[in-house]
Amino acid sequence: MMSLRIASLAVLGIFVASVASIGGRPVNADVTPVGGVAKTPQQRTANSSYYESGVSLGSASTFAILAASTVTNTGASVVTGNIGVSPGTTATGFPPGTLTGTFHLGDPAAAQAQLDLTAAYNDAAGRTAGAVAVAGNLGGQTLTPGLYKSSTSLEISSGDLTLDAQGDPSGVFLFEMASTLVTTTGRQVILAGGAQATNIYWQVGSSATLGTSSVFKGSILALASITAASGANVDGRLLARTGGVSLDGNAVTIPASNTAGVTPNGAVPNRVSLSSNPLRSGSTTIHFGLATADRVEITIFDVSGRVVRDLVNRRFEPGEHEVAWDRLDSSGRSVSRGLYFTQVSYGSQGFEATKKLTIIQ
């Protein structure tokens, strides 16, 4: 039987997981507050356990550019992904701009994408648990996966921002700000430690401006408008709920999906993620990719290291798979709110992943 050992301390409802190991191997067990108590900003790290599934964009995920009023372009912008406008109906400046994708101008696809964007925006803006408070300039800092929340504006100036996934290509970065997002001329978002642009989200409470020749990573979900100045490049999406999107000789490309671990012949990579995390009601779904046929074991542990349930122990064929956990323990009783660990291992491949799951209701 696999074992999970966690040295923990419960103080005022906060679980502090200081040491964790599975089968003698260390795992990352950050301080994980239950009820949304933040770490200090100086630590510049947050709890990715709350956000491993990222923000679901729905049909908006196929749009590199999505606006409510209009899309305007000056110069030789190159957009890879769809361009949509709703309820507006116009996109100007193509050509000279070029699009690898489809225009959806005032059509049902754009309208649905706006509905999905609104849902994603509200989801992102409503997350609070485990947040690290940030403010002002993020330039010159290195941040790890998690939730970063500002009650005012954020900017990247006086230095570049490095996002370090610390070896976890599925690590999610979520930035919430009540007002504007600004990058100044030439500033960059730099990815390190396997960080992926597809797992980076910027929820902007008003408008976003990307400075001249800046390099930006991630999807911007802005309440109002988005402006990309001359030569700014975006590996991500520019999604505006109520305003327009302005381009000026930019490259905007929908980020590639996480392909870490893909085998040379293009097989599905070995990977694990959770949906509905944090879990408020119902079941959570464990998604796993299997490069080759193998025996898969999935075990749920509580914060003390006790086995809550042996969920799966059988052979699966290569490909993408899903297994649901209904919050019941091995005796059929519903578990209480708190912190849990989902451990997934593949028998012959030496692959093992542990994901943290927070049940908050």
C-alpha positions in Angstrom: 0.0 0.0 0.0 1.3 3.4 -0.9 1.7 5.8 2.0 1.6 9.6 2.3 3.2 11.3 5.3 2.5 14.9 6.0 3.7 16.9 9.0 1.0 19.4 9.6 -0.2 21.9 12.1 -3.8 23.2 12.4 -3.9 26.7 13.8 -7.0 28.9 13.6 -8.3 26.7 10.7 -5.1 26.9 8.7 -3.4 23.7 7.6 0.4 24.1 7.4 1.9 21.2 5.5 5.6 21.5 6.2 7.0 18.1 5.1 5.4 15.6 2.8 6.6 12.4 1.1 5.1 9.6 -0.9 6.9 6.3 -0.9 10.0 8.1 0.5 10.0 10.8 -2.3 9.3 14.4 -1.4 6.3 16.3 -2.8 5.5 19.9 -2.8 3.1 20.6 0.1 2.9 24.3 0.4 1.1 26.2 3.2 -2.5 25.7 2.2 -4.9 27.9 4.1 -8.5 26.7 4.4 -10.8 29.7 4.2 -8.6 31.9 2.2 -5.9 33.2 4.5 -3.1 34.5 2.3 0.7 34.1 2.7 2.7 37.2 3.0 3.5 39.0 -0.3 7.2 38.8 0.5 7.2 35.1 -0.1 6.0 35.6 -3.7 4.6 32.2 -3.9 1.0 30.9 -3.8 -0.9 27.7 -3.6 -1.5 26.3 -7.1 -3.5 23.5 -5.5 -6.6 25.8 -5.7 -6.1 26.5 -9.4 -4.7 23.4 -11.1 -7.6 23.2 -13.5 -7.1 26.8 -14.6 -9.9 29.0 -15.8 -12.3 27.4 -18.3 -12.7 29.7 -21.3 -15.3 27.6 -23.1 -15.7 28.6 -26.7 -13.7 31.7 -26.1 -10.6 29.6 -26.0 -10.6 29.4 -29.8 -10.3 33.2 -30.1 -7.0 35.0 -30.2 -8.9 38.3 -30.2 -12.4 38.9 -28.8 -14.1 42.3 -28.4 -17.5 43.7 -27.6 -17.5 46.8 -29.7 -14.8 46.5 -32.4 -11.4 45.3 -33.4 -9.0 47.8 -35.0 -5.6 47.2 -36.5 -2.8 49.3 -37.9 0.2 47.8 -39.7 1.1 44.2 -40.4 -0.3 42.4 -37.4 -0.3 38.6 -37.5 -3.1 36.9 -35.6 -3.2 33.1 -35.2 -6.6 32.1 -33.9 -10.1 33.4 -34.4 -11.1 37.1 -34.3 -14.6 37.8 -32.8 -16.8 40.8 -32.1 -20.1 40.8 -30.3 -22.4 42.6 -30.0 -20.5 44.8 -32.4 -19.9 43.7 -36.0 -16.7 45.3 -37.3 -13.0 44.5 -37.5 -10.9 46.9 -39.5 -7.3 46.8 -40.8 -7.3 43.3 -42.3 -5.4 43.7 -44.6 -2.7 44.9 -43.9 -3.1 42.6 -40.9 -3.3 38.9 -41.6 -5.4 36.2 -39.9 -4.9 32.5 -39.6 -8.3 31.6 -38.4 -11.9 32.8 -38.9 -13.6 36.2 -38.4 -16.8 36.0 -36.3 -18.3 39.4 -36.5 -21.6 39.7 -34.8 -22.5 36.1 -35.4 -23.7 33.4 -32.9 -20.2 32.0 -32.4 -19.0 35.4 -31.2 -22.0 35.9 -29.0 -21.5 32.5 -27.3 -17.8 33.3 -26.9 -18.7 36.5 -25.1 -21.0 34.6 -22.8 -18.3 32.1 -22.1 -15.8 35.0 -21.5 -18.1 36.6 -19.0 -18.4 33.3 -17.1 -14.6 32.8 -17.1 -14.1 36.4 -16.0 -16.5 36.0 -13.1 -14.9 32.7 -12.1 -11.4 34.2 -12.1 -12.5 37.4 -10.3 -14.3 35.4 -7.6 -11.4 33.3 -6.5 -9.9 34.3 -3.1 -8.6 31.2 -1.3 -4.8 31.0 -0.9 -4.3 34.4 -2.6 -1.1 36.3 -2.3 -1.6 40.1 -2.2 0.4 42.1 -4.8 0.3 45.7 -5.9 2.0 48.0 -8.3 5.1 46.9 -10.3 5.7 43.1 -10.8 8.8 43.8 -12.9 12.0 42.3 -11.6 10.2 39.5 -9.7 10.0 35.8 -10.0 6.7 34.2 -9.1 5.6 30.6 -8.8 2.2 29.1 -9.7 -0.8 30.3 -7.8 -3.3 33.1 -7.3 -2.0 36.7 -7.1 -4.5 39.4 -6.2 -4.4 43.2 -6.4 -7.0 45.6 -5.0 -5.7 48.2 -7.5 -3.6 48.1 -10.7 -0.7 46.0 -11.8 2.1 46.8 -14.1 5.3 45.3 -15.5 7.9 48.0 -15.5 11.5 48.6 -14.2 12.3 45.0 -15.0 10.9 41.8 -16.6 8.5 39.4 -14.8 9.6 35.8 -14.6 7.0 33.1 -14.0 8.7 29.9 -12.8 6.6 26.7 -12.8 9.4 24.9 -10.8 9.3 21.9 -13.1 5.5 21.5 -13.2 4.3 22.3 -16.8 0.7 22.2 -15.6 1.3 24.9 -13.0 -1.4 27.7 -13.2 -0.7 31.4 -12.7 -3.8 33.5 -12.1 -3.6 37.3 -11.6 -6.6 39.3 -10.4 -6.6 43.1 -10.4 -9.3 45.5 -9.6 -8.2 48.1 -12.2 -5.7 48.3 -15.0 -2.8 46.2 -16.3 0.1 48.0 -18.0 3.4 46.8 -19.5 5.9 49.4 -20.4 8.1 49.6 -23.5 10.2 46.4 -24.1 9.2 44.7 -20.9 8.7 40.9 -21.0 7.0 38.1 -19.3 9.6 35.3 -19.2 8.6 31.7 -18.6 10.9 29.3 -16.7 10.8 25.9 -15.1 8.3 24.5 -17.6 5.7 27.3 -17.3 3.2 27.3 -20.2 1.5 30.4 -21.6 -1.7 28.4 -21.9 -1.8 28.2 -18.0 -1.5 31.9 -17.4 -4.6 34.1 -16.9 -4.9 37.9 -16.2 -8.3 39.1 -15.0 -8.3 42.8 -15.4 -10.9 45.0 -13.7 -10.8 47.7 -16.3 -8.5 48.0 -19.3 -5.1 46.6 -20.3 -2.3 48.2 -22.3 0.7 46.4 -23.6 3.7 48.7 -24.3 5.7 49.1 -27.4 7.8 46.0 -28.3 6.8 44.2 -25.1 6.5 40.4 -24.9 3.5 39.1 -23.1 2.4 35.6 -22.1 -1.1 34.4 -21.1 -4.7 35.2 -21.7 -6.0 38.7 -20.8 -9.7 38.7 -19.6 -10.4 42.5 -19.5 -13.7 44.1 -18.4 -13.2 47.0 -20.7 -10.7 47.4 -23.6 -7.3 46.1 -24.6 -4.6 48.1 -26.5 -1.4 46.5 -27.9 1.1 49.2 -28.8 3.5 48.9 -31.8 5.4 45.7 -32.0 4.0 44.1 -28.8 3.9 40.3 -29.1 1.4 38.1 -27.3 1.6 34.4 -26.7 -2.0 34.2 -25.4 -5.3 35.8 -26.0 -6.8 39.4 -25.9 -10.4 39.0 -24.7 -12.4 42.2 -23.9 -15.9 41.9 -22.4 -17.3 45.4 -23.0 -14.8 47.4 -25.0 -12.7 47.1 -28.1 -9.3 45.6 -28.9 -6.7 47.7 -30.8 -3.6 46.3 -32.6 -0.6 48.0 -34.1 1.8 45.7 -35.9 1.5 42.9 -33.3 1.8 39.2 -33.3 -1.0 37.5 -31.3 -1.0 33.7 -31.2 -3.2 31.4 -29.2 -0.8 29.5 -26.9 -0.1 25.9 -27.6 -1.6 23.3 -25.3 0.7 21.7 -22.7 2.8 19.2 -24.7 5.4 18.4 -22.0 6.2 14.8 -22.0 5.0 14.1 -25.5 6.9 11.1 -26.9 8.7 11.4 -30.3 5.9 9.7 -32.2 3.4 12.2 -30.9 1.7 9.9 -28.3 -0.3 11.4 -25.5 1.9 12.7 -22.7 1.8 11.3 -19.2 0.0 14.0 -17.3 -2.6 14.6 -14.5 -4.9 17.4 -13.7 -8.1 18.0 -11.6 -11.3 19.8 -12.5 -13.6 21.5 -10.0 -10.7 22.5 -7.7 -11.6 23.9 -5.2 -14.6 21.6 -5.0 -17.8 23.2 -3.7 -20.3 20.5 -4.4 -20.7 17.2 -6.4 -17.7 15.3 -7.8 -14.2 16.2 -8.9 -12.8 14.7 -12.1 -9.3 13.4 -12.4 -8.0 13.7 -15.9 -4.9 11.7 -16.9 -3.0 11.1 -20.1 -1.3 7.8 -20.6 1.5 7.5 -23.2 1.5 3.7 -23.2 -0.8 1.0 -21.9 -0.2 0.6 -18.1 -1.7 -0.3 -14.8 -3.0 2.9 -13.2 -3.5 3.4 -9.4 -5.4 6.4 -8.1 -5.5 6.9 -4.3 -7.1 9.7 -2.2 -5.3 10.8 1.0 -6.4 13.2 3.7 -4.0 15.8 5.2 -2.8 13.4 7.9 -1.7 10.9 5.3 -4.6 8.4 5.9 -5.9 6.6 2.8 -9.4 7.9 2.2 -10.2 5.8 -0.8 -8.4 3.5 -3.3 -10.2 4.8 -6.3 -8.7 2.9 -9.2 -6.3 0.0 -9.7 -6.5 -1.4 -13.2 -5.1 -1.4 -16.6 -5.8 1.4 -19.1 -5.0 1.7 -22.8 -3.0 4.7 -24.1 -4.9 8.0 -24.4 -6.8 10.5 -22.4 -8.9 9.2 -19.5 -11.2 10.6 -16.8 -12.1 9.2 -13.4 -14.6 10.9 -11.1 -14.4 11.0 -7.3 -17.7 11.6 -5.6 -16.3 12.7 -2.2 -17.1 9.3 -0.6 -14.5 7.4 1.4 -14.0 3.7 1.3 -17.0 3.2 3.7 -19.3 5.2 1.5 -19.4 8.2 3.8 -19.1 11.7 2.5 -15.8 13.4 3.5 -15.6 16.7 5.2 -14.3 20.0 3.9 -10.5 20.4 3.9 -7.3 19.5 2.1 -6.9 16.2 0.3 -4.2 14.6 -2.0 -4.9 12.7 -5.2 -2.0 10.4 -6.1 -1.8 8.9 -9.6 0.9 6.3 -10.5 1.6 4.2 -13.6 3.0 0.8 -12.8 5.7 0.1 -15.4 6.6 3.7 -16.5 7.8 5.0 -13.2 5.4 8.0 -13.5 3.8 9.4 -10.4 1.9 12.7 -9.8 0.3 14.1 -6.7 -2.3 16.8 -6.9 -3.8 18.8 -4.1 -7.6 19.1 -3.9 -9.4 21.5 -1.6 -13.0 20.8 -0.6 -14.5 24.1 0.7 -18.2 23.2 1.2 
